[in-house]
């Protein structure tokens, strides 16, 4: 349809002949602007195009009027994003993948991963602390010829957890390797039996006394305060080794968090719960002795998972 000329237009400026299309464009925009000033925008009427925010010189965009649709976060260039805090409600945020699956959630419970793992909570940041050294040590018994007694060989893990640390999970990882004893044209195998976990809190006044002029090999302390069932009711006993079966075994303890303390020095100790064997060293029958038969090599570490707030 060709443009038609309106010969009479009621305008304050005296009027200028305009086309119908020009009038529609003008008065439609005027109507839209009046609606904006009145606080009502009907998004259904906006089919295409861009609203240039630079044209809004002053005033406030009332987000309560946005009833439906999607807003791109790319349009947020500055300011503070506040979630919750009004009408007694808590804010939350979710990060999803391209398929809509939730990856990370931020809420009053803290920062959570998809599997429920919490990274940050009111107790602090998720932290893992490990104690111990990756070093093989003999655990079992040794013969002390100076006094004809058997002495326990233990594995110790010093532990100190700082203040403002909240323990969630604590487990000891124990690795065992058998020992093949050889000599005097004979050989034999030794391995650990009934290993259990014990603890002792170290006093600040603790010290060691060594008598230099004595030839006696002092008996190392072994603890009796057991962490119950750390490696099961009967403790850990390695598989009987042989020339064709001498594997390295690993066992992870039950959760022992209730037996640890914050801001205190503790020693965890692993040793056999069996009574000390009799002193029965006979060079002619060395490899049938309980001393060598009940001794193996061990590595033990403690891993503690919790939330740490930090401190002095």
C-alpha positions as CSV (number, residue, x, y, z in Angstrom):
1,X,0.0,0.0,0.0
2,X,1.4,3.4,-1.0
3,X,1.9,6.0,1.7
4,X,-1.2,8.2,2.1
5,X,-1.0,11.8,3.1
6,X,-3.0,13.1,6.1
7,X,-3.9,16.6,5.3
8,X,-5.0,17.6,8.8
9,X,-3.0,16.7,11.9
10,X,-3.9,17.9,15.4
11,X,-0.4,18.9,16.8
12,X,0.6,21.8,19.0
13,X,3.4,22.8,16.7
14,X,1.0,23.4,13.9
15,X,1.4,20.0,12.3
16,X,3.3,18.7,9.4
17,X,1.7,16.3,6.9
18,X,2.8,12.7,7.9
19,X,2.2,9.2,6.6
20,X,0.1,6.6,8.5
21,X,3.3,4.5,9.0
22,X,5.1,7.5,10.5
23,X,2.2,8.1,12.9
24,X,2.1,4.4,13.9
25,X,5.8,4.4,14.6
26,X,5.7,7.7,16.6
27,X,2.7,7.1,18.7
28,X,3.6,3.4,19.4
29,X,6.9,4.5,20.8
30,X,5.2,7.3,22.8
31,X,2.8,4.7,24.2
32,X,5.7,2.4,25.1
33,X,7.6,5.2,26.9
34,X,4.4,6.1,28.8
35,X,4.1,2.5,29.9
36,X,7.8,2.5,31.0
37,X,7.2,5.7,33.1
38,X,4.1,4.1,34.6
39,X,6.0,1.0,35.5
40,X,4.4,-1.5,33.2
41,X,6.4,-3.1,30.3
42,X,4.6,-5.9,28.4
43,X,7.5,-8.0,27.2
44,X,5.1,-9.9,24.9
45,X,4.9,-6.8,22.7
46,X,8.7,-6.7,22.2
47,X,9.2,-9.2,19.4
48,X,12.7,-8.2,18.1
49,X,15.3,-5.6,18.5
50,X,17.4,-4.2,21.3
51,X,16.6,-1.8,24.2
52,X,19.5,0.6,24.5
53,X,20.1,1.0,28.2
54,X,22.0,4.2,27.6
55,X,18.8,5.9,26.8
56,X,17.6,5.5,30.4
57,X,19.2,8.5,31.9
58,X,17.9,8.2,35.5
59,X,15.5,6.3,37.6
60,X,15.3,2.6,38.8
61,X,14.4,-0.5,36.9
62,X,12.1,-2.4,39.2
63,X,13.0,-6.1,38.8
64,X,9.8,-7.1,40.6
65,X,8.0,-6.3,37.3
66,X,9.9,-9.0,35.4
67,X,7.5,-11.9,35.7
68,X,9.0,-14.4,33.3
69,X,11.7,-15.0,30.8
70,X,15.5,-15.3,31.0
71,X,18.1,-12.6,31.7
72,X,21.6,-13.1,30.4
73,X,24.3,-12.5,33.1
74,X,26.5,-11.1,30.3
75,X,24.5,-7.9,30.7
76,X,25.6,-7.5,34.3
77,X,28.6,-5.2,34.1
78,X,29.1,-4.0,37.7
79,X,27.6,-3.7,41.1
80,X,26.9,-6.2,43.8
81,X,24.8,-9.4,43.2
82,X,22.8,-10.1,46.4
83,X,20.9,-13.4,46.8
84,X,18.4,-13.7,49.6
85,X,18.4,-11.7,52.8
86,X,14.8,-10.4,52.5
87,X,11.5,-11.7,53.6
88,X,13.4,-14.2,55.8
89,X,14.7,-16.2,52.8
90,X,18.2,-17.6,52.1
91,X,19.9,-17.0,48.7
92,X,21.3,-19.8,46.6
93,X,23.1,-20.3,43.3
94,X,23.7,-23.2,41.0
95,X,26.1,-23.9,38.2
96,X,25.0,-26.4,35.6
97,X,26.6,-28.1,32.6
98,X,25.3,-27.9,29.0
99,X,22.8,-30.7,29.7
100,X,21.3,-29.0,32.7
101,X,23.0,-31.2,35.3
102,X,23.9,-29.5,38.5
103,X,27.7,-29.2,39.1
104,X,28.1,-26.7,42.0
105,X,25.7,-25.3,44.5
106,X,26.2,-22.2,46.7
107,X,23.7,-22.0,49.6
108,X,23.5,-21.5,53.4
109,X,25.2,-25.0,53.7
110,X,28.2,-23.6,51.8
111,X,29.8,-24.5,48.5
112,X,28.8,-28.1,47.4
113,X,29.9,-30.2,44.5
114,X,27.4,-32.4,42.5
115,X,28.2,-35.4,44.7
116,X,27.4,-33.6,47.9
117,X,30.9,-32.8,48.9
118,X,31.1,-29.5,50.8
119,X,34.1,-27.3,50.0
120,X,33.4,-24.3,52.2
121,X,31.1,-24.1,55.2
122,X,30.8,-22.0,58.3
123,X,33.5,-24.3,59.9
124,X,36.0,-23.2,57.2
125,X,37.6,-24.6,54.1
126,X,37.8,-28.3,53.3
127,X,41.3,-29.5,54.2
128,X,43.3,-32.7,54.2
129,X,46.2,-33.1,56.6
130,X,48.5,-36.2,56.5
131,X,50.9,-37.3,59.2
132,X,53.7,-39.9,59.0
133,X,56.6,-40.6,56.7
134,X,56.7,-43.0,53.8
135,X,59.4,-45.1,55.3
136,X,59.5,-48.9,55.9
137,X,60.2,-49.9,59.6
138,X,60.4,-53.2,61.3
139,X,57.4,-54.0,63.5
140,X,57.4,-57.1,65.7
141,X,60.2,-58.1,68.1
142,X,63.9,-58.1,68.6
143,X,66.1,-60.0,71.0
144,X,68.0,-58.1,73.6
145,X,71.0,-60.3,74.5
146,X,72.0,-57.9,77.3
147,X,69.0,-59.0,79.5
148,X,67.7,-62.0,77.5
149,X,64.3,-60.4,76.8
150,X,62.2,-59.7,73.8
151,X,61.4,-56.1,72.9
152,X,58.5,-54.8,70.9
153,X,59.2,-53.0,67.7
154,X,56.6,-50.4,67.1
155,X,55.6,-47.9,64.4
156,X,54.8,-44.4,65.6
157,X,52.9,-41.5,63.9
158,X,53.2,-38.1,65.6
159,X,49.9,-36.1,65.3
160,X,49.1,-32.5,65.9
161,X,45.9,-30.9,64.7
162,X,45.7,-27.1,64.9
163,X,43.0,-25.1,66.7
164,X,40.0,-24.1,64.6
165,X,40.1,-27.4,62.8
166,X,36.8,-29.5,62.7
167,X,37.5,-33.2,62.1
168,X,35.2,-35.1,59.7
169,X,37.1,-38.2,58.9
170,X,40.5,-39.7,60.1
171,X,41.9,-43.0,58.9
172,X,45.3,-44.8,59.2
173,X,46.6,-46.5,56.0
174,X,48.8,-49.4,56.9
175,X,51.1,-51.2,54.4
176,X,52.9,-54.5,55.2
177,X,55.7,-56.4,53.6
178,X,57.1,-59.7,54.8
179,X,60.8,-60.1,55.7
180,X,62.9,-63.0,54.4
181,X,65.7,-63.8,56.9
182,X,68.8,-65.5,55.5
183,X,72.0,-66.6,57.0
184,X,73.9,-69.7,58.3
185,X,72.9,-71.5,55.1
186,X,69.3,-71.2,56.1
187,X,66.4,-68.8,55.5
188,X,62.9,-68.1,56.8
189,X,60.0,-65.7,56.6
190,X,58.7,-63.2,59.1
191,X,55.4,-61.3,59.1
192,X,53.3,-59.3,61.5
193,X,50.4,-60.7,63.5
194,X,47.5,-59.0,65.3
195,X,48.6,-55.5,64.7
196,X,46.5,-52.9,66.6
197,X,46.4,-49.1,66.9
198,X,47.2,-47.4,70.2
199,X,47.5,-43.7,71.3
200,X,49.2,-41.6,73.9
201,X,48.9,-37.9,74.6
202,X,52.4,-36.4,74.9
203,X,52.9,-34.2,77.9
204,X,54.6,-30.9,77.5
205,X,57.1,-32.0,80.1
206,X,58.0,-35.2,78.3
207,X,61.7,-36.0,77.9
208,X,64.0,-39.0,77.2
209,X,66.8,-40.1,79.5
210,X,69.8,-42.0,78.1
211,X,72.4,-43.5,80.4
212,X,75.6,-43.4,78.4
213,X,77.7,-45.8,80.6
214,X,75.1,-48.5,80.4
215,X,75.4,-51.3,77.8
216,X,71.7,-52.1,78.2
217,X,69.5,-51.4,75.2
218,X,66.5,-49.7,76.8
219,X,63.1,-51.0,76.1
220,X,61.1,-48.7,73.9
221,X,57.8,-47.6,75.3
222,X,54.7,-49.3,73.9
223,X,51.3,-47.9,74.5
224,X,48.3,-49.8,76.0
225,X,45.5,-47.3,75.3
226,X,44.0,-49.0,72.3
227,X,41.9,-47.3,69.6
228,X,39.2,-50.0,69.6
229,X,38.7,-52.0,66.4
230,X,40.8,-49.6,64.2
231,X,41.9,-52.6,62.1
232,X,39.0,-54.8,63.1
233,X,38.3,-56.8,66.3
234,X,41.3,-59.0,65.9
235,X,43.7,-56.5,64.4
236,X,45.6,-57.0,61.2
237,X,47.5,-60.2,60.4
238,X,49.4,-60.4,57.2
239,X,49.1,-63.3,54.8
240,X,51.6,-66.1,55.5
241,X,54.5,-65.5,53.1
242,X,56.5,-67.9,51.0
243,X,58.9,-67.9,48.1
244,X,55.9,-67.8,45.7
245,X,53.6,-65.6,47.7
246,X,55.1,-62.5,49.3
247,X,52.8,-59.6,48.4
248,X,52.7,-56.1,49.9
249,X,49.3,-55.7,51.6
250,X,47.4,-52.6,52.5
251,X,44.6,-52.0,55.0
252,X,42.7,-48.8,55.8
253,X,41.5,-48.3,59.3
254,X,38.0,-47.4,60.4
255,X,37.2,-43.8,61.1
256,X,39.1,-42.8,64.3
257,X,38.2,-39.1,64.5
258,X,36.7,-39.5,68.0
259,X,40.1,-40.6,69.3
260,X,41.9,-37.5,68.1
261,X,42.2,-34.2,69.8
262,X,42.6,-30.6,68.7
263,X,45.6,-28.5,69.7
264,X,47.3,-31.4,71.5
265,X,50.3,-33.6,70.6
266,X,49.3,-37.2,70.2
267,X,51.4,-40.2,69.3
268,X,49.6,-43.1,67.4
269,X,51.5,-46.4,67.7
270,X,51.1,-49.7,65.9
271,X,52.3,-52.9,67.4
272,X,51.2,-56.5,68.0
273,X,48.7,-57.2,70.7
274,X,50.2,-60.6,71.3
275,X,52.2,-61.2,74.4
276,X,56.0,-60.9,74.0
277,X,57.5,-64.3,73.0
278,X,60.1,-65.9,75.2
279,X,63.7,-65.3,74.6
280,X,64.5,-68.3,72.5
281,X,67.3,-67.3,70.2
282,X,69.2,-70.4,69.0
283,X,71.7,-69.8,66.2
284,X,71.3,-73.4,65.1
285,X,67.6,-73.0,64.9
286,X,67.3,-69.2,64.4
287,X,64.5,-69.1,61.8
288,X,62.0,-71.0,63.9
289,X,62.2,-68.4,66.7
290,X,59.1,-66.4,67.5
291,X,61.2,-63.2,67.3
292,X,61.9,-63.4,63.6
293,X,58.7,-65.2,62.6
294,X,56.6,-62.4,64.1
295,X,58.4,-59.4,62.6
296,X,57.7,-57.7,59.3
297,X,58.1,-54.3,57.6
298,X,55.4,-51.6,57.8
299,X,54.5,-48.1,56.6
300,X,51.7,-46.2,58.2
301,X,50.2,-42.7,57.6
302,X,47.3,-40.9,59.1
303,X,45.0,-38.8,56.8
304,X,42.6,-36.4,58.5
305,X,39.8,-34.6,56.5
306,X,38.1,-31.6,58.0
307,X,37.3,-27.9,57.8
308,X,39.9,-25.4,58.8
309,X,39.2,-21.7,59.7
310,X,42.7,-20.7,60.2
311,X,44.3,-19.2,63.3
312,X,47.4,-17.7,64.9
